[in-house]
Amino acid sequence: MGRRLRLGLLATCAVIAMLPLAHAAKVYRWVDKNGVVHYGDRPPPDAKQQPTLKIIPVRAEPGAMARLRLEREEGASLAFADNAIAGPVEVLLKFTRVVNTIGAPGLPARATVPANGSVLLSRLTTAQPGAGEFGLSMEVVPGDPRARPQDVEYLLPLPRTRMRVDQGFNGRFSHTDPQNRFAIDFGAEQGTPVSAARAGVVMQVESDFDKAGLDLEKYGGRANYVRILHEDGTMALYAHLQPEGVLVRAGQRVHAGQRIGLSGNTGFTSGPHLHFAVQVNQGMRLVAIPFRMQGVTGR
């Protein structure tokens, strides 16, 4: 059974600390025929003929969903939100401190930013003649708050003969918070193929986390996963995939039944399983919603 999962709920970006996108999850080392040692983020073209090739794992932190960017304009500062993922996000811009500064529109300001797009959130100027100072923070939640869920029957994301339901809707073990209340935990051996339960566009992926356990401080909010955006704005989360167990890329369109990953045991979890949930953004609040699935009641 899986503990509650908080992937992509809320990210805060400060203007002085922009989080990078995830970097390579491994480094390749090999020695050429002249005895020269090489390092790279991808294997050499003749990797199969390189007996000295070694793979060095590198821990990669998850990237920011969106970044706060400031541009100077005569007499003003322009605050933009740059969306770094292949699906919409909602952002909320706030002052962390303010001296003689106003925004147009005023802060806090909320906006929906399209996939890989940018939106001007506010134009900041001095309120009165003289110097002004300000600090900003930006909260980010995946999904468009205008989503309108349709009544759809989802396919099973695992082969029927290789899975079991360990925890369903309102499961008392961990499905008690808004993000996970209507999730299903499918018990499955590591490496079991995971398929898309519904067609959509791959919105986010994480594939390089290799730890698991019940230590919330170490593993809370981290797991390998795929998030798929559906045409009605809902998002399916497939989580706890095995390391390097993501078989699709962000921005890729997938059809129902298409293989997207391999089940695993990563993140805050008590054992191998697939955590599946359908989520929506309800105005800066990511929540799971009830859904119908072939052969599963979710209870």
C-alpha positions, 0 to 999 in steps of 0.5 A, spaced: 500 500 500 502 506 498 502 512 502 499 519 500 502 522 494 504 529 494 507 530 487 506 537 484 501 540 489 505 546 490 511 549 488 514 556 491 519 560 486 522 566 489 525 571 484 532 570 487 532 562 487 530 559 480 529 552 480 533 548 474 529 543 470 532 536 472 539 534 469 541 528 467 540 522 471 546 518 469 553 519 467 557 515 462 565 513 463 569 510 458 576 509 455 578 510 448 583 506 444 588 511 446 587 510 453 583 517 454 578 517 459 571 520 457 565 522 461 558 524 458 551 525 459 550 520 453 553 513 451 558 513 445 556 511 438 560 505 439 557 503 446 556 496 444 564 495 442 566 499 449 568 494 454 570 499 459 563 503 459 561 504 466 554 508 468 555 512 474 548 514 477 547 521 479 541 524 483 537 529 479 532 533 483 525 534 480 525 541 476 520 547 477 513 546 474 514 554 472 519 559 473 518 567 476 521 571 471 522 579 472 524 584 466 526 591 467 521 596 463 522 604 464 519 605 471 517 598 472 518 591 473 514 586 469 513 579 472 512 573 468 510 566 469 514 561 464 511 554 464 516 549 464 511 543 463 507 540 457 500 542 460 497 548 463 499 550 470 495 555 475 500 560 478 499 565 484 503 571 485 504 574 492 508 580 495 513 577 500 515 584 502 513 591 499 515 598 500 512 603 496 510 598 490 504 597 487 502 592 481 497 592 475 493 588 476 494 588 484 497 582 488 496 577 489 494 575 482 492 569 479 493 566 472 493 560 468 499 559 463 498 554 457 503 548 456 510 551 455 508 558 455 509 565 458 504 570 461 505 577 464 502 576 471 503 584 473 507 590 472 510 593 478 511 600 479 512 605 485 506 607 488 509 614 490 515 618 488 521 615 491 524 608 491 520 602 492 522 595 494 519 588 493 519 581 494 515 576 490 513 569 491 509 564 486 505 558 487 504 553 482 499 548 481 498 543 475 492 543 471 487 548 468 482 550 473 477 550 468 477 543 467 470 540 466 471 532 468 467 527 463 464 521 465 469 516 462 470 509 463 478 508 464 481 502 462 485 497 467 493 500 467 496 493 469 495 486 466 488 483 469 492 477 471 498 481 474 495 486 479 491 486 485 487 492 489 491 493 495 487 500 497 481 504 494 477 510 495 478 513 502 483 508 504 484 509 511 492 507 510 493 513 506 488 515 501 485 520 506 487 527 503 484 531 497 490 529 493 489 521 494 482 520 497 479 517 490 486 514 488 487 506 487 493 502 489 494 496 485 499 491 488 504 489 482 511 486 481 516 491 480 517 491 472 510 490 471 508 493 464 503 500 466 499 502 460 495 508 459 488 508 462 485 513 457 488 517 451 492 524 452 498 528 452 504 526 457 504 532 461 510 530 466 515 525 467 520 523 473 524 517 472 531 517 476 529 516 483 531 510 486 529 510 493 523 507 497 521 507 504 516 510 510 521 515 512 516 521 510 522 526 510 526 522 506 521 520 501 515 524 501 513 527 495 518 523 491 517 518 486 517 516 479 511 517 475 507 519 469 502 525 469 497 525 463 493 530 461 486 528 458 482 532 453 477 534 458 482 537 463 483 532 468 490 529 469 491 521 471 497 520 475 501 513 475 506 513 480 511 509 484 514 507 477 521 503 477 527 507 476 528 508 468 521 505 468 518 511 464 517 509 457 514 516 454 516 523 454 513 529 456 509 532 450 508 525 447 500 524 445 498 517 447 492 512 446 488 508 451 492 502 452 499 504 450 505 502 454 507 508 458 512 505 464 514 499 468 511 498 475 516 499 481 517 501 488 519 508 489 518 514 493 514 514 500 511 507 499 510 500 503 511 496 498 511 495 490 505 497 487 502 502 482 498 508 485 493 511 480 489 517 481 485 522 476 486 529 479 483 536 477 486 543 479 480 546 483 483 553 483 490 552 486 488 546 489 490 539 486 484 534 488 483 527 486 476 525 483 472 519 483 472 515 476 469 509 473 474 503 471 473 497 468 473 491 473 474 496 479 470 499 484 475 503 487 472 501 494 
